[in-house]
Structures are given as structure tokens and as C-alpha cells.
Amino acid sequence: MNGPASATNSAVSAATTAAATTPRATTAPAARTHPGGVAYSAPARKTRRVPVPRAWPLKDYDVYALLGGNALVILAMWIRHGNLHELATPAGIVTAVGEIAALYGTYLVLIQLVLMSRSPWLDHVFGQDRITAAHRWVGFGAIWLLFAHFIFTTVGYAMADGSSPVGEALNLLGTYPYVLWSGIALVLFVVVGVSSVRAARRMASYETWYTIHLYTYLAIALGFMHQLAVGVDFTTDLVARIYWIALYVLAAGTLLVFRFGQPIAVSGRHRLHVANVVQEGPSVVSIYLTGNELDRLAVRAGQWFRLRFLTSNGWWRAHPFSISAAPNGRYLRFTIKDLGDYTRLLQRVRVGTRVFVEGPYGIFTGARRTKAKVLLVAGGIGITPLRALLEELPAARGNMTLIYRASHESDVVFRHELDELASLRGATVHYLVGRRGSPDMPSDPLDPKALRRLVPDLQDRDVYVCGPAGMMERVLSGLHRLRIPESQIHYERFAF
Ligand SMILES: Cc1cc2nc3c(=O)[nH]c(=O)nc-3n(C[C@H](O)[C@H](O)[C@H](O)COP(=O)(O)OP(=O)(O)OC[C@H]3O[C@@H](n4cnc5c(N)ncnc54)[C@H](O)[C@@H]3O)c2cc1C
């Protein structure tokens, strides 16, 4: 057992190969330095030296009200144009379904643009997990509605003309202005949708999936013109045209400002570059970034950035990584495990490499806390945000507990730092190391009973969880079984 607290560490259960409880220490541990570049500095008692990200005065129901209100305006617009008369004939009904599907399918596409914008207010209100889930279902909803628009409009027109649906489709694509473009847009949307079905996504790398997703922008642009040129609601009503164009401008503007403008401004202002790379264990490195005015970069422990290392073989991709030390105004530290081709490259990134950053993102922070006491549950490399939270969360002595689960002793990173922090902050750390199902660990050390045994006052704590997908699902369902209220459970998934 390492660290200043090792003398009084004690085993937690026979099943854990390295479980320890770290008691109080009276003196702060000495700083540990690394050769070259920025050095790791021992945690201070008070670490909050940079501003916190802005808290937006918005709640989720404000956003739902806005979206619902707009949906009603769209329906009112359709009714105002006399389209209820269409419902008098079967052909009219089918065509009307096609028109409504077009309006709401496009509306969902515009909502998708906002969801893709990585806006800080959206992140603040919903968090990335909910945004990702919404992005997925809004995306599928939009594609189904646009597909329904194509089918119902074609069939409705064919019924009215007495022609065949195939002939009508060819007629629409060949003779109506910009309808061919919108046909191509629909094909692109369907390709993006198919690539996002879970089975297809598992087969493709993140980069392939992401590149296919970029076609969404082309599809949106291609679909736009036919709406104004042939859409029954827009050809004769200037107000409706202005309203529709305003929706596009708003959605595209949000995307441009937050997805492109803000990262350019942040990266330009702070000019981040790699100041040090430190091996933390097998296939795990800490990358220290420094730059200008880092004491003015608003970020909290638990948040993450999308990092784009400007190297000849990596500048074109950006991946998400959590900060692994509380913000200190001098450097940002990221600790990265080799889990694939890009993270393997990063193990050897050179000092001096410029880094373009997007963020910070995430609500896995102290801002969500509801209780005085906290339990942090980490698995594997999921320790990174929790290591930063252990350093930053204000907590009275004895109020903070960290459970760190790893399969092998070599997977435990930061053991020394965690022990230092635990000593300094009066926190308790339990290391649960071993293979589940092995003779040393016959049962899951994170099942509800084990959690309750390790942390008897679980009910009175906020619980922060980050780790591999399987572990997280087990811990989260265990917490639900223990009836920990949803508002006390916070988690970050390291997956897209
Ligand atoms: C919010 C968040 C914070 C993260 N923080 C850390 C961290 O502090 N330390 C760390 O080592 N890892 C972290 N990760 C995971 C890290 O982003 C992936 O391991 C990395 O992107 C893998 O890229 P790759 O090309 O090496 O591997 P790949 O072979 O492309 O992927 C390996 C795994 O990583 C996931 N992944 C790949 N690219 C992305 C991406 N751009 N966005 C989301 N998931 C992706 C895939 O689902 C796959 O399961 C975090 C992920 C997220 C979403």
C-alpha cells in the first residue's frame, strides 16, 4: 500500500484484494515533480482558483414549452392556409398527412441542429447523456417523418391524379423545382439513420460514423429550397416564409456560434499546448496542457473537453477527455488510456504540440450536488473525473468516500495521489481490486449489499459514478434497488 496513509489502511473485506480505508492526516504531502515541462503539484486544501462556468437561468420545462409552443404555431400555420379542406377527400387526407409529416420532420431536423450545437446552455440544462439520447430519438423521428412525407405526398398526388405512385414519384422528382435535390437529401438522411442503428454502429469506427454524420448538413441544405419553392404553406404566404427561414437561421446560427465560434475563441485565447506527458501506468499517460490566461478559463472538476491535437496524423479528429485534476489556473491535466487507435497515438504525443479544444462540457460536477456527503464510485480509467472531484468538492472531514474498482493492480492509476488527497481532505478510499468471479472475489464487490456494507449512510449521499459500461449499469441499477433518489445519482458515460 502506497501513500502517507498506508500505516493505518485496513482490509475492507476478504473478497477485496486491495481494499483500504484512508484516515486523516495532519500535514499536506510534499509536491511530486516530473522531469521536464509542467509538473504535477500536490493538491492544496483549497483548489478553486478559476471561475465556474456560467449557470443559465433555464429549466428543462422552459425548453419543452418553447418547443411545444413552436409546434403549435406550425400546426396553426398549416390550418391558416386552409389545409383543413383537404380532409374532405381520401386523396386530400393522404396528402395532408404528407404535408404535416414534412413540417414536423423538418422541425425535428432543426431541433437536431440545435442538439448538435454543443451549446453550453443546453449542456447545462440537460447534460450530454440526455442530449445524446434526445439526438438519437429526434434523429430517427425526423427520418421516419421525412420518409412518410415522401410516401404520403406521392400517394396522395397519385390518388388525386389517378396515376400510379411510381409514375407520380418520377413526375415529382423530374419536374417540380428542387424536389430532386430533396430526394437526394432523403437518401442521405436514411444513410445517416442506418449508420446509427446500434448493430451498424458497433461495426464502424467512431470516425466512420462521424464522417457519415457530416452528410446531415448537406442533406439539410439540399432539402431547404424545395420547401420554399413547392411547400403549400410557403409559396403564397410571406409571413410563413419569413417564420420558416427564421427557424433555420436560429438553428444554424446556434450551431455556428457554439460548435465553431466558441471553440475557435477559446482555443485562440488560451493557445493550449502540451507541456508534459507523464506515464501513469501501463498504457496510461497524463497529458498536461498549458497556455495563456488559464486562470480565466471557466471549468469545474468533472467536466470534459473535446481535444484535437494538431499533429500531422491527428489534427482531423477530436476526442472527449475529462480533466483528471481540479482546475488550478496553471494547467489542465488529462489522463488517457490506450483503448484504440487514437488513444494509442496520444501515448506518444510530443511536448509542444498545439491543441485545439472544445468545451468544457458536462454536468458531472459539484454544481449538481444535493447532500453534504458524497460517494464517488470509479471503475478503471473512469477514475479521471472522480480524481478531480475528490480534489475539488467542498466536503467536511469524513464526508467524502471514494470506491475505486479495478480488475488488476496495474489498472489502478493515481494511487499515490488519491492517498495524498484522502489524507489532506479527510476522505476515505476503498480500492476494490480483483477479477469478479475469481477465488479472491467470488461476488460483485459493487452489488447493493456490498455497497451498503462499505457505505452504510448511502441514503444521505450524492453518488457520482464513472467507469466501464457494464460496471456502471450494475452500480446504477444497484443504487435504484437501494432506493437512492434519482436527484442524488450523477454519472458520466465514456461512450458516444
Ligand atoms: C465524456 C467523456 C469523457 C471521457 N474521458 C476520458 C478520460 O478522461 N480518459 C480516457 O482515457 N478516456 C476518456 N474517454 C473515452 C475516450 O474518449 C475514448 O477512449 C477515445 O475517444 C477512444 O478513441 P480511440 O480512437 O482510441 O478508440 P476507438 O477504437 O475509436 O474507440 C474505443 C472506444 O471509445 C469510444 N469512443 C471512441 N471515440 C469516441 C468519441 N469521439 N467520443 C466518445 N466515445 C468515443 C468508442 O465507443 C469505443 O468504445 C471519455 C469519453 C467521453 C465520452
The ligand as an SDF file (V2000), in Angstrom:
LIG
                    3D

 53 58  0  0  0  0  0  0  0  0999 V2000
  -17.3900   12.4430  -21.7790 C   0  0  0  0  0  0  0  0  0  0  0  0
  -16.2180   11.5100  -22.0000 C   0  0  0  0  0  0  0  0  0  0  0  0
  -15.0790   11.6450  -21.2270 C   0  0  0  0  0  0  0  0  0  0  0  0
  -14.0000   10.7770  -21.4220 C   0  0  0  0  0  0  0  0  0  0  0  0
  -12.8910   10.9050  -20.6310 N   0  0  0  0  0  0  0  0  0  0  0  0
  -11.8590   10.0550  -20.7960 C   0  0  0  0  0  0  0  0  0  0  0  0
  -10.6950   10.1620  -19.9820 C   0  0  0  0  0  0  0  0  0  0  0  0
  -10.5850   11.0240  -19.1080 O   0  0  0  0  0  0  0  0  0  0  0  0
   -9.6910    9.2830  -20.2000 N   0  0  0  0  0  0  0  0  0  0  0  0
   -9.7600    8.3100  -21.1590 C   0  0  0  0  0  0  0  0  0  0  0  0
   -8.8090    7.5420  -21.3130 O   0  0  0  0  0  0  0  0  0  0  0  0
  -10.8610    8.1840  -21.9300 N   0  0  0  0  0  0  0  0  0  0  0  0
  -11.8940    9.0250  -21.7890 C   0  0  0  0  0  0  0  0  0  0  0  0
  -12.9990    8.9080  -22.5910 N   0  0  0  0  0  0  0  0  0  0  0  0
  -13.0400    7.8490  -23.6160 C   0  0  0  0  0  0  0  0  0  0  0  0
  -12.2510    8.2940  -24.8280 C   0  0  0  0  0  0  0  0  0  0  0  0
  -12.8700    9.3920  -25.4370 O   0  0  0  0  0  0  0  0  0  0  0  0
  -12.1670    7.1440  -25.8230 C   0  0  0  0  0  0  0  0  0  0  0  0
  -11.4750    6.0940  -25.2180 O   0  0  0  0  0  0  0  0  0  0  0  0
  -11.4080    7.5540  -27.0400 C   0  0  0  0  0  0  0  0  0  0  0  0
  -12.1170    8.5140  -27.7550 O   0  0  0  0  0  0  0  0  0  0  0  0
  -11.1540    6.3020  -27.8680 C   0  0  0  0  0  0  0  0  0  0  0  0
  -10.6940    6.6580  -29.1590 O   0  0  0  0  0  0  0  0  0  0  0  0
   -9.7950    5.6300  -29.9890 P   0  0  0  0  0  0  0  0  0  0  0  0
   -9.7190    6.0780  -31.4070 O   0  0  0  0  0  0  0  0  0  0  0  0
   -8.5150    5.4100  -29.3000 O   0  0  0  0  0  0  0  0  0  0  0  0
  -10.5690    4.2550  -29.8910 O   0  0  0  0  0  0  0  0  0  0  0  0
  -11.7890    3.7070  -30.7220 P   0  0  0  0  0  0  0  0  0  0  0  0
  -11.4080    2.3650  -31.2050 O   0  0  0  0  0  0  0  0  0  0  0  0
  -12.2810    4.6810  -31.7320 O   0  0  0  0  0  0  0  0  0  0  0  0
  -12.8840    3.6010  -29.5800 O   0  0  0  0  0  0  0  0  0  0  0  0
  -12.7150    2.8800  -28.3830 C   0  0  0  0  0  0  0  0  0  0  0  0
  -13.9340    3.1690  -27.5160 C   0  0  0  0  0  0  0  0  0  0  0  0
  -14.0530    4.5700  -27.2360 O   0  0  0  0  0  0  0  0  0  0  0  0
  -15.3150    5.0990  -27.6540 C   0  0  0  0  0  0  0  0  0  0  0  0
  -15.0660    6.3450  -28.4420 N   0  0  0  0  0  0  0  0  0  0  0  0
  -14.2380    6.4770  -29.4780 C   0  0  0  0  0  0  0  0  0  0  0  0
  -14.2170    7.7300  -29.9360 N   0  0  0  0  0  0  0  0  0  0  0  0
  -15.0870    8.4210  -29.1870 C   0  0  0  0  0  0  0  0  0  0  0  0
  -15.5090    9.7690  -29.1910 C   0  0  0  0  0  0  0  0  0  0  0  0
  -15.0010   10.7020  -30.0040 N   0  0  0  0  0  0  0  0  0  0  0  0
  -16.4440   10.1360  -28.3080 N   0  0  0  0  0  0  0  0  0  0  0  0
  -16.9020    9.2540  -27.4530 C   0  0  0  0  0  0  0  0  0  0  0  0
  -16.5230    7.9640  -27.3730 N   0  0  0  0  0  0  0  0  0  0  0  0
  -15.6340    7.5500  -28.2350 C   0  0  0  0  0  0  0  0  0  0  0  0
  -15.9280    4.0450  -28.5260 C   0  0  0  0  0  0  0  0  0  0  0  0
  -17.2930    3.9100  -28.1480 O   0  0  0  0  0  0  0  0  0  0  0  0
  -15.2180    2.7690  -28.1900 C   0  0  0  0  0  0  0  0  0  0  0  0
  -15.9240    2.0560  -27.2340 O   0  0  0  0  0  0  0  0  0  0  0  0
  -14.0740    9.7600  -22.4190 C   0  0  0  0  0  0  0  0  0  0  0  0
  -15.2170    9.6590  -23.2070 C   0  0  0  0  0  0  0  0  0  0  0  0
  -16.2770   10.5130  -23.0050 C   0  0  0  0  0  0  0  0  0  0  0  0
  -17.4990   10.3810  -23.8660 C   0  0  0  0  0  0  0  0  0  0  0  0
  1  2  1  0
  2  3  1  0
  2 52  2  0
  3  4  2  0
  4  5  1  0
  4 50  1  0
  5  6  2  0
  6  7  1  0
  6 13  1  0
  7  8  2  0
  7  9  1  0
  9 10  1  0
 10 11  2  0
 10 12  1  0
 12 13  2  0
 13 14  1  0
 14 15  1  0
 14 50  1  0
 15 16  1  0
 16 17  1  0
 16 18  1  0
 18 19  1  0
 18 20  1  0
 20 21  1  0
 20 22  1  0
 22 23  1  0
 23 24  1  0
 24 25  2  0
 24 26  1  0
 24 27  1  0
 27 28  1  0
 28 29  2  0
 28 30  1  0
 28 31  1  0
 31 32  1  0
 32 33  1  0
 33 34  1  0
 33 48  1  0
 34 35  1  0
 35 36  1  0
 35 46  1  0
 36 37  1  0
 36 45  1  0
 37 38  2  0
 38 39  1  0
 39 40  1  0
 39 45  2  0
 40 41  1  0
 40 42  2  0
 42 43  1  0
 43 44  2  0
 44 45  1  0
 46 47  1  0
 46 48  1  0
 48 49  1  0
 50 51  2  0
 51 52  1  0
 52 53  1  0
M  END
$$$$
